[in-house]
Amino acid sequence: MSPKFITACQSEVGLRRKINEDNYLDRTADGFWVVADGMGGHEAGEVASAMIVEATRDLPVSADSGQTAEAAMAAIHEVQRRLVDLAREGATPRTIGTTVVGLVIAGGEFRCFWVGDSRILLVRNGAIQQLTRDHSLVQDLIDAELLDPADAESHPDANVITRAVGADKELVIDCVSGRTQPGDLFLLASDGVTKVLHPEEICEHLTSRNPRQATATMAKVILDRGAPDNFTSIIVRVL
């Protein structure tokens, strides 16, 4: 059977962090990918994002993308319960959390599910669009027409997210779906990528190079610009 996808993955600590709190899952043969960006300080964020990957690593996949996405979201809800319990175990209450973004492709359809500000972008016919909507304070301000999108990255609260796995007792996971087309390029990315590279730059990298070259080139640009955060990217090209 010929492959359905060409993929490339890259995860780096960056230049200002001591550990990489990002984790990712690459199940190309199953049409299933996940990126998780941990939060909560040394070790805690790394643990939280690793728990997401571990919970979804061996999930059975279906020919129905919706069923696979539902199973993944159920697994994430279980991680949520475990993280809330873990945060209560210490002498001082704390938050141990992670963002998560996942992509399932099967039967000519895609499903994106997410919590937080990690993103999925789609490049189709040379145009780029963001499939996810950030769960962040600045996105809420943009939606309320209180902030110009051009000023979002420079806003003093640009790093404040409003939803994360482990951060709240009640977790809501958003999901969108659509049809795939041959040549579609999906990018799953933590905010260490999207806060440094503009969408137009990402589009140029994805359309002018193969996935492996694109991840390497984007990483070089991010590092050249100071790489202030961990950064993780998965590029999926639909054949």
C-alpha positions as CSV (number, residue, x, y, z in Angstrom):
1,M,0.0,0.0,0.0
2,S,1.4,3.4,-1.0
3,P,1.8,6.0,1.8
4,K,-1.0,8.5,2.3
5,F,1.1,11.2,3.8
6,I,4.6,12.7,3.9
7,T,5.4,14.1,7.3
8,A,8.2,15.7,9.3
9,C,8.5,16.5,13.0
10,Q,10.8,18.7,15.0
11,S,11.0,19.7,18.7
12,E,13.6,22.0,20.2
13,V,14.3,23.5,23.6
14,G,15.0,26.9,22.1
15,L,17.7,29.4,23.5
16,R,16.1,30.6,26.7
17,R,14.6,27.6,28.3
18,K,16.5,24.9,30.3
19,I,14.2,22.0,29.4
20,N,11.8,21.2,26.6
21,E,8.2,21.1,28.0
22,D,6.8,20.3,24.5
23,N,6.0,16.7,23.5
24,Y,4.5,15.3,20.3
25,L,3.0,12.2,18.9
26,D,3.6,11.1,15.3
27,R,1.4,8.2,14.1
28,T,1.7,8.8,10.4
29,A,0.6,5.3,9.5
30,D,-2.6,5.9,11.3
31,G,-3.2,9.5,10.2
32,F,-3.0,10.8,13.8
33,W,-0.7,13.5,15.2
34,V,-0.6,15.5,18.5
35,V,1.4,18.4,19.9
36,A,1.3,19.3,23.6
37,D,3.0,22.3,25.2
38,G,3.4,21.9,29.0
39,M,3.0,24.6,31.6
40,G,3.7,24.8,35.3
41,G,7.4,25.3,35.6
42,H,10.3,22.9,35.9
43,E,9.3,19.2,35.4
44,A,5.6,19.9,35.9
45,G,4.9,21.1,32.3
46,E,7.1,18.3,30.9
47,V,5.1,15.7,32.9
48,A,1.8,17.1,31.7
49,S,2.6,17.2,28.0
50,A,4.2,13.7,28.3
51,M,1.0,12.4,29.8
52,I,-1.0,13.6,26.8
53,V,1.3,11.8,24.4
54,E,1.3,8.6,26.5
55,A,-2.5,8.6,26.7
56,T,-2.9,8.8,23.0
57,R,0.0,6.7,21.9
58,D,-1.8,3.4,21.7
59,L,-5.4,4.5,21.0
60,P,-7.1,2.4,18.4
61,V,-7.9,4.3,15.2
62,S,-11.0,4.1,13.1
63,A,-11.8,4.6,9.4
64,D,-14.1,7.3,10.8
65,S,-12.0,10.3,11.7
66,G,-14.7,11.4,14.1
67,Q,-14.5,8.2,16.2
68,T,-10.7,8.5,16.5
69,A,-11.0,12.1,17.5
70,E,-13.7,11.3,20.1
71,A,-11.4,8.5,21.6
72,A,-8.5,11.0,21.8
73,M,-10.6,13.6,23.5
74,A,-11.9,11.1,26.0
75,A,-8.3,10.1,26.8
76,I,-7.4,13.8,27.2
77,H,-10.3,14.2,29.7
78,E,-8.8,11.3,31.7
79,V,-5.4,13.1,31.7
80,Q,-7.3,16.2,32.9
81,R,-8.6,14.4,36.0
82,R,-5.1,12.9,36.7
83,L,-3.4,16.3,36.5
84,V,-5.9,18.0,38.8
85,D,-5.4,15.2,41.3
86,L,-1.6,15.5,40.9
87,A,-1.6,19.2,41.5
88,R,-3.4,18.7,44.8
89,E,-0.8,16.3,46.2
90,G,1.8,18.8,47.1
91,A,2.0,20.9,50.2
92,T,1.3,24.1,48.1
93,P,-1.5,24.1,45.5
94,R,-0.2,24.5,42.0
95,T,-1.3,24.2,38.4
96,I,0.2,21.4,36.3
97,G,-1.2,21.8,32.8
98,T,-0.6,21.6,29.1
99,T,-2.1,22.8,25.8
100,V,-2.9,20.2,23.2
101,V,-3.7,20.2,19.5
102,G,-4.4,17.0,17.6
103,L,-5.1,16.1,13.9
104,V,-6.8,13.0,12.6
105,I,-7.2,12.3,8.9
106,A,-9.2,9.3,7.6
107,G,-11.6,8.6,4.8
108,G,-11.0,11.9,3.0
109,E,-11.8,13.9,6.2
110,F,-9.8,15.7,8.8
111,R,-10.6,16.5,12.5
112,C,-8.8,19.0,14.6
113,F,-9.2,19.1,18.3
114,W,-7.5,21.5,20.7
115,V,-7.2,23.2,24.1
116,G,-5.0,26.3,24.6
117,D,-3.0,28.3,22.0
118,S,-1.1,25.6,20.1
119,R,-2.4,25.7,16.6
120,I,-3.2,23.8,13.4
121,L,-2.7,25.7,10.1
122,L,-3.8,24.5,6.7
123,V,-2.1,25.5,3.5
124,R,-4.3,24.8,0.4
125,N,-3.8,26.1,-3.1
126,G,-1.1,28.4,-1.9
127,A,-3.3,30.1,0.8
128,I,-2.9,29.6,4.6
129,Q,-5.7,29.5,7.2
130,Q,-5.8,28.8,10.9
131,L,-8.1,26.0,11.7
132,T,-7.9,26.4,15.5
133,R,-8.9,29.4,17.6
134,D,-6.6,30.3,20.4
135,H,-8.0,29.9,23.9
136,S,-6.2,33.1,25.1
137,L,-6.8,36.5,26.6
138,V,-5.7,38.4,23.5
139,Q,-7.9,36.3,21.2
140,D,-10.9,37.1,23.5
141,L,-10.0,40.8,23.2
142,I,-9.7,40.5,19.4
143,D,-13.1,38.8,19.2
144,A,-14.6,41.6,21.3
145,E,-13.0,44.1,18.9
146,L,-11.0,45.6,21.8
147,L,-7.6,44.7,20.2
148,D,-6.3,44.9,16.7
149,P,-4.9,41.5,15.6
150,A,-1.8,43.2,14.5
151,D,-1.1,44.2,18.1
152,A,-1.7,40.8,19.6
153,E,1.9,39.5,19.8
154,S,3.1,42.7,21.5
155,H,0.3,42.8,24.0
156,P,1.6,42.5,27.6
157,D,-0.8,39.5,28.2
158,A,0.1,37.7,25.0
159,N,1.2,34.6,26.9
160,V,-2.0,34.3,29.0
161,I,-4.1,31.4,28.0
162,T,-7.7,30.9,29.1
163,R,-8.0,27.1,28.8
164,A,-5.5,24.3,29.3
165,V,-5.6,20.6,30.2
166,G,-5.2,20.5,34.0
167,A,-5.9,24.1,34.7
168,D,-9.6,23.9,35.3
169,K,-11.9,21.4,36.9
170,E,-14.2,21.4,33.9
171,L,-12.4,20.9,30.5
172,V,-13.9,21.9,27.2
173,I,-12.2,20.6,24.1
174,D,-13.0,22.3,20.8
175,C,-13.1,20.4,17.5
176,V,-13.5,21.3,13.8
177,S,-13.7,19.1,10.7
178,G,-13.6,19.3,6.9
179,R,-12.7,17.4,3.7
180,T,-9.1,16.9,2.7
181,Q,-7.7,17.5,-0.8
182,P,-4.5,16.1,-2.4
183,G,-1.7,18.5,-1.7
184,D,-3.1,19.9,1.5
185,L,-0.4,20.9,4.0
186,F,-1.2,20.8,7.7
187,L,1.1,22.3,10.4
188,L,0.6,21.5,14.0
189,A,2.7,23.9,16.1
190,S,3.3,25.0,19.7
191,D,3.3,28.8,20.3
192,G,7.1,28.8,20.2
193,V,6.7,28.5,16.4
194,T,3.6,30.7,15.8
195,K,4.8,33.6,18.0
196,V,8.0,33.9,16.0
197,L,6.9,33.1,12.4
198,H,4.1,35.0,10.7
199,P,1.5,32.9,8.8
200,E,2.8,34.2,5.4
201,E,6.3,33.1,6.3
202,I,5.0,29.7,7.3
203,C,3.1,29.4,4.0
204,E,6.2,30.2,2.0
205,H,8.3,27.6,3.9
206,L,5.7,24.9,3.5
207,T,5.0,25.5,-0.2
208,S,8.6,25.9,-1.4
209,R,10.2,22.9,0.4
210,N,9.4,19.3,1.3
211,P,8.2,18.8,4.9
212,R,11.6,17.8,6.2
213,Q,13.3,20.8,4.6
214,A,10.5,23.1,5.8
215,T,10.8,22.0,9.5
216,A,14.6,22.4,9.3
217,T,14.4,25.9,7.7
218,M,11.7,27.1,10.1
219,A,13.8,25.9,13.1
220,K,16.9,27.8,11.8
221,V,14.8,31.0,11.4
222,I,13.4,30.6,14.9
223,L,16.8,30.1,16.4
224,D,18.2,33.0,14.5
225,R,15.5,35.2,16.0
226,G,16.4,34.1,19.6
227,A,14.0,31.1,20.1
228,P,12.5,32.5,23.3
229,D,10.4,29.4,24.0
230,N,10.4,25.7,23.3
231,F,9.1,25.1,19.7
232,T,7.6,22.0,18.1
233,S,6.2,21.5,14.6
234,I,4.7,18.7,12.7
235,I,4.1,19.1,9.0
236,V,1.7,16.7,7.2
237,R,1.3,16.7,3.4
238,V,-1.6,14.8,2.0
239,L,-0.8,12.8,-1.1
